[in-house]
Amino acid sequence: MSIDAIDSRGRIPQDIVAIFHASFHPTKGNLVDWCLKASDDLELDGVEFSTLPSGLHLVDQDVVYFTKDAHSGICVFRRRRTAEQGHRGFRLTSLGILLAKSTRSRPWRHVAALRTLADSIYLSLETRGVLEPSESDWEPARIFFEERKVRRADLSGAGKWYGWSHELDNPDSEFNPTIHLSHLLRILGPSALTLYKHVLGRQRILIYTLPPVEAACILCQVAADICYAAQLDPSTNDINENDPATQYYTRLKGKTQEAIHVLGMVTLNDLDKMDREGKTGRGWVACTTDAIFLDKPSYYDLLIDLTTSTPSKTSRPTLYLSKPQPQPPGSKGPTHRLAIFRFTWSDIRLWNELERILQLDGDQCAQPCCRPSSEINARNKPSSSWTDPWRIYEDVCIVCAGLWMGSWRGNSVASYSTGNGSLANWGSIRLEGDDDLTVDGTFVRNLGMGIEGCPGGSPNSKGMRRTSGMTWPVGNTGFDRRQPSSSSAATRSMPQLCNNGNDTDPETNERHDRQILTTLALLQTFHANTSFQLSRLVDLLPSVTSGTPETSVIYITPKDMISFELGPLSSLDARYLEWLADEYGAGSQIVVKRGWKDLFGMIFGFG
């Protein structure tokens, strides 16, 4: 039974295995003071730290995504005022749930109901002047748990994956994090392609943020969704084995048949979990509020510091790569160091296409966060782009990369979904301003302040039809890299994330359609790039071509990297290829030859 059928009958998801209440006690610390579980074998030890991370006492309310063993979870945080001695004026509490393990857990489907439940319980206590809830006060939570707890092993379809068309075309997906993909790209800019490579390469990714944390938790899920369909077991995707464009799916056998793991919020209590998950090879994405992780780079491969992107610091979030640091024998110093990194020149082609899609959406948006920054009133815009040296570096790189790669444009065999089937956009130079999310500067906002986006409609968008598939323009471009997505791109209406009007209003429906279309177009673009690079990997690895496992070392030259549309001079791109080979090589290993002779031959065409 599909998710759509369940929702059309008005049934709620039944995938919860536990509900609990965590609070902070001034002498006992974080503790779980009430819970209900579907099985006594389920352990809740440690969830009190994930649901009450450090710094959350600074905000009145928040939503935290987390994991406990193999279970995804979500909790609603509330800071309640109190005059009790020792509590410093507030009680810190969280009401959370754990979901059953499934192909795709969707804790966000319970957010609205969990918020309502928490508010009703706390309001009842406040009205009666009660500080400590009694057993009778948890009756609404018991009813909530009985309605939504697991009853069938298949979860009645609540945890299955049916493709992006079902995922986004669903009346119950109002809080679906994937819708925020466009906002992740606007926040990170071209550096989002560095994140994309680490996700596809199954690396360890940590996002450092300040409270509130809901936005960072959402960005974790969005980052994982960029490559979600490509990383799943091919048997879970609807693939036509007779289609040459997708035959690599049936030939590539990754070591991990699951998508990169979304850990959600992690704290110092999760160091062992982070180390254990990192050794599985699956990779993970997590977020934290503990600044001490900045001094522990050995626990992750990529760090995204959202705290550098605030109204007072008009710059993008900072990305750091964790690099091994040689140590003399007997030394006990740090084994890794952080190095600032933005993006590589090879990312400009893909970023130009993503930016084109974002501009098509932003042109009709009524809010500044979704419009190209070049269209924001210049009188209200500070000259922050010239006060941030990294922004200048970013613009210069885009200019240089556009000029340098322009010579490749005529010989390129690749194409994304360029408008009107034209390759005119490739290698072009685009300087559209600093892409600030607000007039005053870029910063990550919590829900309700615009991160969820509100793409606006226009009279020109009325011709947009709701169809069961998305048609991508095809031109006479030679070899076509626009490989079809693993799921049909449905574009029917869904509840608006920033709903502030009547859902039946035509303009609101147009915004719904545009938001879905933008997300699907961005996912399709990422998928096309992933498909192309994995198809090139199939031709390169003999163990994949022969169909028999073969342990070998394959040396490739910078010229071979160009065939992947990667930078021959980029050390990150070289490691990225090695990551892909480690996952899909069936024992083969790729080593990029980057000596002076190889670089000389690449530049002057020798070899």
VEXTIKE-662205 format. One record per residue (C-alpha): residue in one letter; x, y, z. Coordinates in steps of 0.05 Angstrom, whole numbers, padded with zeros to 5 digits, always signed. Layout:
<sites>
AXYZ ...
</sites>
This chain:
<sites>
M+00000+00000+00000 S+00030+00066-00021 I+00038+00128+00022 D-00011+00165-00023 A-00065+00113-00011 I-00055+00118+00064 D-00060+00193+00063 S-00120+00194+00017 R-00157+00153+00069 G-00139+00201+00124 R-00096+00150+00161 I-00037+00174+00201 P+00032+00140+00196 Q+00041+00082+00245 D+00116+00077+00252 I+00132+00101+00323 V+00167+00053+00371 A+00175+00099+00431 I+00153+00165+00460 F+00190+00198+00517 H+00199+00262+00556 A+00268+00289+00573 S+00285+00347+00620 F+00343+00381+00652 H+00349+00376+00728 P+00395+00426+00764 T+00428+00371+00805 K+00417+00308+00764 G+00430+00336+00695 N+00394+00311+00633 L+00347+00253+00645 V+00287+00216+00615 D+00231+00224+00666 W+00175+00189+00627 C+00169+00142+00568 L+00127+00090+00531 K+00158+00036+00487 A+00131-00014+00437 S+00182-00064+00462 D+00219-00071+00528 D+00282-00089+00489 L+00287-00017+00463 E+00339+00023+00501 L+00332+00099+00509 D+00399+00111+00543 G+00431+00174+00515 V+00370+00206+00481 E+00367+00258+00537 F+00432+00288+00511 S+00412+00289+00438 T+00345+00322+00453 L+00375+00374+00500 P+00439+00396+00466 S+00483+00451+00494 G+00460+00522+00481 L+00387+00506+00473 H+00372+00543+00538 L+00380+00607+00497 V+00316+00596+00457 D+00243+00587+00477 Q+00227+00530+00429 D+00259+00487+00376 V+00255+00422+00338 V+00313+00372+00341 Y+00325+00313+00294 F+00369+00257+00321 T+00383+00183+00318 K+00386+00128+00370 D+00420+00065+00345 A+00382+00047+00281 H+00322+00090+00297 S+00309+00160+00273 G+00278+00208+00322 I+00251+00278+00330 C+00233+00320+00391 V+00199+00386+00407 F+00238+00430+00455 R+00205+00480+00502 R+00236+00529+00552 R+00183+00538+00605 R+00186+00595+00655 T+00187+00577+00729 A+00201+00609+00795 E+00230+00545+00825 Q+00294+00552+00863 G+00355+00525+00827 H+00324+00526+00757 R+00348+00597+00740 G+00279+00618+00717 F+00268+00563+00665 R+00252+00489+00658 L+00284+00457+00597 T+00242+00400+00569 S+00235+00359+00505 L+00179+00313+00482 G+00206+00264+00431 I+00192+00201+00391 L+00232+00145+00359 L+00213+00113+00293 A+00220+00042+00270 K+00278+00025+00224 S+00258+00029+00150 T+00286+00046+00081 R+00267+00119+00091 S+00245+00143+00159 R+00204+00206+00157 P+00203+00236+00227 W+00181+00304+00199 R+00112+00275+00186 H+00099+00277+00261 V+00125+00348+00273 A+00058+00385+00272 A+00022+00334+00316 L+00081+00330+00364 R+00081+00406+00372 T+00007+00407+00386 L+00015+00351+00437 A+00072+00385+00473 D+00035+00452+00476 S-00028+00420+00503 I+00009+00383+00559 Y+00050+00443+00580 L-00009+00490+00576 S-00049+00444+00621 L+00007+00444+00673 E+00015+00519+00669 T-00059+00532+00676 R-00064+00489+00739 G+00002+00516+00767 V+00032+00446+00769 L+00107+00439+00762 E+00117+00363+00759 P+00069+00325+00713 S+00032+00266+00743 E+00015+00201+00706 S-00053+00229+00687 D-00020+00288+00653 W+00012+00240+00603 E-00055+00213+00579 P-00054+00255+00515 A+00015+00227+00500 R-00010+00156+00511 I-00067+00168+00462 F-00017+00197+00412 F+00028+00136+00419 E-00028+00086+00411 E-00052+00119+00347 R+00017+00121+00315 K+00056+00061+00343 V+00081+00004+00299 R+00029-00050+00286 R+00056-00083+00223 A+00125-00105+00203 D+00120-00067+00137 L+00095-00003+00174 S+00036-00003+00125 G+00083+00027+00073 A+00103+00087+00117 G+00177+00073+00111 K+00183+00051+00038 W+00215+00090-00018 Y+00174+00102-00081 G+00215+00156-00115 W+00216+00231-00112 S+00149+00239-00147 H+00114+00203-00090 E+00158+00237-00039 L+00141+00308-00059 D+00072+00297-00088 N+00041+00279-00022 P-00009+00319+00020 D+00026+00295+00083 S+00094+00323+00064 E+00086+00394+00089 F+00149+00389+00130 N+00190+00350+00080 P+00262+00375+00086 T+00277+00362+00012 I+00236+00423-00007 H+00292+00465+00024 L+00344+00443-00027 S+00342+00509-00063 H+00355+00545+00002 L+00415+00501+00018 L+00444+00520-00049 R+00431+00594-00037 I+00463+00591+00031 L+00527+00554+00010 G+00534+00580-00061 P+00584+00543-00105 S+00612+00511-00041 A+00550+00466-00042 L+00586+00425-00096 T+00641+00408-00046 L+00586+00383+00000 Y+00556+00343-00058 K+00622+00308-00071 H+00630+00288+00002 V+00559+00261+00004 L+00568+00219-00059 G+00636+00197-00034 R+00605+00175+00032 Q+00648+00218+00076 R+00635+00243+00147 I+00602+00312+00146 L+00590+00355+00207 I+00551+00420+00209 Y+00567+00467+00267 T+00511+00515+00286 L+00484+00559+00341 P+00414+00550+00370 P+00360+00544+00346 V+00381+00480+00311 E+00320+00460+00269 A+00348+00493+00206 A+00415+00456+00213 C+00378+00390+00224 I+00338+00403+00161 L+00401+00419+00122 C+00430+00351+00143 Q+00372+00315+00112 V+00373+00358+00049 A+00447+00345+00040 A+00435+00270+00043 D+00377+00275-00006 I+00421+00304-00061 C+00448+00234-00076 Y+00393+00192-00042 A+00366+00157-00104 A+00435+00142-00132 Q+00461+00111-00068 L+00404+00063-00055 D+00405-00010-00075 P+00388-00011-00150 S+00332-00061-00135 T+00296-00005-00097 N+00295+00040-00158 D+00249+00036-00218 I+00303+00023-00271 N+00295+00001-00343 E+00353-00047-00354 N+00345-00039-00430 D+00357+00036-00425 P+00431+00049-00441 A+00429+00113-00400 T+00417+00074-00336 Q+00452+00008-00349 Y+00509+00028-00303 Y+00460+00020-00245 T+00456-00055-00257 R+00531-00061-00266 L+00554-00020-00206 K+00551-00056-00140 G+00567-00009-00084 K+00594-00036-00018 T+00537+00000+00017 Q+00467-00009-00009 E+00438+00047+00034 A+00440+00122+00030 I+00488+00162+00071 H+00467+00160+00144 V+00434+00223+00173 L+00453+00225+00246 G+00420+00291+00261 M+00441+00325+00326 V+00503+00298+00358 T+00537+00317+00423 L+00601+00298+00460 N+00563+00238+00486 D+00561+00212+00413 L+00636+00209+00400 D+00636+00133+00401 K+00575+00131+00355 M+00608+00178+00305 D+00672+00136+00305 R+00633+00072+00298 E+00589+00098+00241 G+00650+00126+00205 K+00683+00057+00203 T+00623+00026+00167 G+00640+00062+00102 R+00569+00086+00095 G+00586+00158+00114 W+00543+00205+00155 V+00516+00276+00160 A+00506+00307+00228 C+00500+00375+00263 T+00523+00399+00331 T+00524+00459+00377 D+00586+00438+00414 A+00644+00484+00395 I+00694+00433+00422 F+00684+00393+00358 L+00723+00447+00322 D+00783+00421+00360 K+00769+00348+00342 P+00777+00345+00266 S+00795+00272+00267 Y+00722+00254+00277 Y+00698+00282+00210 D+00721+00297+00139 L+00683+00361+00124 L+00660+00415+00172 I+00609+00468+00153 D+00610+00526+00202 L+00543+00561+00197 T+00562+00610+00252 T+00605+00650+00203 S+00541+00667+00165 T+00502+00716+00209 P+00472+00786+00201 S+00536+00815+00232 K+00582+00774+00188 T+00560+00783+00116 S+00594+00722+00087 R+00577+00651+00069 P+00585+00592+00117 T+00657+00569+00121 L+00676+00499+00097 Y+00736+00463+00127 L+00770+00400+00104 S+00800+00355+00157 K+00870+00338+00135 P+00919+00289+00167 Q+00978+00321+00201 P+01044+00283+00204 Q+01068+00270+00274 P+01138+00254+00298 P+01146+00187+00334 G+01122+00190+00405 S+01085+00256+00395 K+01015+00264+00426 G+00996+00326+00386 P+00934+00332+00341 T+00932+00282+00284 H+00888+00326+00239 R+00881+00399+00223 L+00826+00441+00191 A+00838+00476+00125 I+00790+00525+00094 F+00761+00502+00028 R+00709+00531-00019 F+00701+00497-00086 T+00741+00475-00147 W+00741+00504-00216 S+00709+00441-00243 D+00647+00457-00201 I+00631+00519-00241 R+00597+00483-00298 L+00549+00447-00252 W+00539+00508-00209 N+00520+00551-00269 E+00464+00503-00286 L+00440+00500-00214 E+00442+00576-00210 R+00402+00581-00274 I+00347+00539-00243 L+00349+00580-00179 Q+00342+00644-00220 L+00283+00616-00258 D+00250+00604-00191 G+00275+00668-00158 D+00250+00713-00214 Q+00179+00701-00192 C+00191+00701-00117 A+00160+00755-00073 Q+00211+00749-00018 P+00284+00772-00020 C+00311+00704+00003 C+00288+00671-00061 R+00308+00724-00111 P+00375+00734-00145 S+00413+00785-00105 S+00424+00828-00167 E+00350+00845-00166 I+00351+00870-00094 N+00350+00946-00088 A+00422+00967-00090 R+00409+01025-00043 N+00391+00977+00012 K+00448+00930-00002 P+00513+00941+00036 S+00579+00934+00000 S+00593+00869+00037 S+00616+00833-00025 W+00679+00875-00024 T+00691+00868+00051 D+00693+00792+00048 P+00758+00768+00015 W+00729+00699+00003 R+00671+00729-00036 I+00722+00765-00081 Y+00759+00700-00089 E+00694+00665-00107 D+00678+00716-00161 V+00748+00715-00190 C+00746+00639-00193 I+00680+00640-00230 V+00709+00689-00281 C+00773+00651-00290 A+00739+00583-00293 G+00689+00609-00344 L+00745+00635-00388 W+00788+00573-00379 M+00733+00522-00390 G+00703+00560-00448 S+00754+00525-00493 W+00727+00458-00470 R+00655+00476-00486 G+00658+00457-00559 N+00689+00389-00544 S+00648+00371-00483 V+00607+00308-00489 A+00566+00325-00429 S+00503+00364-00420 Y+00456+00378-00364 S+00385+00401-00374 T+00404+00466-00408 G+00348+00511-00428 N+00320+00499-00498 G+00370+00444-00508 S+00425+00495-00517 L+00497+00490-00493 A+00504+00566-00494 N+00503+00569-00418 W+00564+00525-00409 G+00628+00561-00393 S+00592+00627-00390 I+00612+00679-00338 R+00560+00696-00285 L+00569+00748-00232 E+00501+00759-00202 G+00524+00792-00137 D+00539+00759-00071 D+00474+00719-00067 D+00457+00746+00002 L+00397+00712+00032 T+00374+00779+00061 V+00388+00851+00046 D+00430+00856+00108 G+00473+00795+00096 T+00471+00720+00094 F+00452+00680+00155 V+00417+00615+00171 R+00347+00631+00197 N+00303+00587+00238 L+00235+00565+00212 G+00186+00621+00203 M+00240+00670+00182 G+00245+00648+00110 I+00289+00587+00107 E+00230+00546+00086 G+00222+00592+00026 C+00161+00621-00007 P+00169+00620-00082 G+00117+00666-00112 G+00073+00656-00171 S+00064+00701-00231 P+00017+00707-00289 N+00071+00675-00332 S+00069+00612-00290 K-00004+00598-00302 G+00014+00556-00361 M+00051+00509-00317 R+00013+00443-00317 R+00010+00390-00264 T+00033+00327-00298 S+00056+00259-00277 G+00125+00269-00307 M+00175+00323-00324 T+00199+00333-00395 W+00271+00355-00404 P+00290+00393-00467 V+00333+00355-00516 G+00376+00388-00567 N+00425+00366-00620 T+00484+00362-00573 G+00517+00297-00592 F+00524+00250-00533 D+00470+00267-00483 R+00486+00262-00410 R+00415+00279-00387 Q+00402+00210-00361 P+00332+00199-00334 S+00320+00202-00260 S+00307+00139-00221 S+00238+00165-00207 S+00186+00203-00247 A+00183+00277-00231 A+00112+00289-00211 T+00091+00361-00203 R+00023+00358-00171 S+00006+00406-00114 M+00028+00397-00042 P+00016+00438+00021 Q+00059+00500+00022 L+00115+00504+00072 C+00106+00578+00085 N+00031+00575+00081 N+00001+00642+00098 G-00062+00640+00058 N-00118+00597+00031 D-00094+00532-00001 T-00149+00538-00052 D-00123+00605-00076 P-00096+00599-00148 E-00035+00640-00132 T-00018+00595-00073 N-00026+00534-00117 E+00022+00565-00167 R+00073+00575-00113 H+00063+00502-00093 D+00076+00480-00164 R+00137+00524-00172 Q+00168+00501-00108 I+00160+00428-00128 L+00185+00440-00198 T+00247+00476-00173 T+00264+00420-00125 L+00253+00367-00178 A+00295+00405-00229 L+00352+00412-00179 L+00349+00338-00161 Q+00348+00320-00234 T+00410+00363-00247 F+00449+00330-00191 H+00425+00262-00214 A+00448+00275-00285 N+00517+00294-00261 T+00521+00233-00216 S+00497+00187-00272 F+00550+00214-00320 Q+00608+00206-00272 L+00587+00136-00250 S+00579+00115-00323 R+00650+00139-00337 L+00672+00099-00276 V+00641+00036-00306 D+00684+00043-00369 L+00746+00056-00328 L+00743-00002-00278 P+00759-00071-00307 S+00728-00106-00247 V+00661-00074-00265 T+00668-00086-00340 S+00685-00160-00331 G+00633-00171-00277 T+00683-00208-00233 P+00715-00180-00170 E+00787-00161-00184 T+00836-00129-00136 S+00879-00081-00176 V+00909-00012-00175 I+00889+00032-00234 Y+00932+00093-00249 I+00897+00150-00285 T+00925+00214-00312 P+00901+00285-00307 K+00874+00277-00377 D+00829+00221-00352 M+00802+00267-00298 I+00780+00316-00352 S+00737+00261-00381 F+00699+00261-00314 E+00694+00338-00321 L+00737+00343-00258 G+00796+00390-00247 P+00863+00357-00264 L+00898+00403-00215 S+00850+00394-00158 S+00871+00349-00101 L+00799+00345-00077 D+00775+00321-00144 A+00829+00268-00143 R+00807+00243-00075 Y+00735+00246-00099 L+00751+00196-00154 E+00786+00152-00104 W+00724+00154-00059 L+00679+00132-00117 A+00727+00075-00135 D+00729+00052-00063 E+00653+00048-00062 Y+00639+00019-00131 G+00706-00010-00153 A+00693-00081-00128 G+00763-00084-00100 S+00798-00040-00151 Q+00834+00023-00128 I+00845+00087-00167 V+00909+00128-00160 V+00913+00195-00196 K+00982+00209-00225 R+00996+00281-00210 G+01070+00288-00223 W+01101+00344-00263 K+01108+00300-00324 D+01034+00283-00322 L+01012+00355-00313 F+01059+00378-00368 G+01031+00326-00415 M+00960+00347-00398 I+00973+00421-00411 F+01011+00412-00476 G+00974+00351-00502 F+01028+00299-00496 G+01015+00227-00476 
</sites>
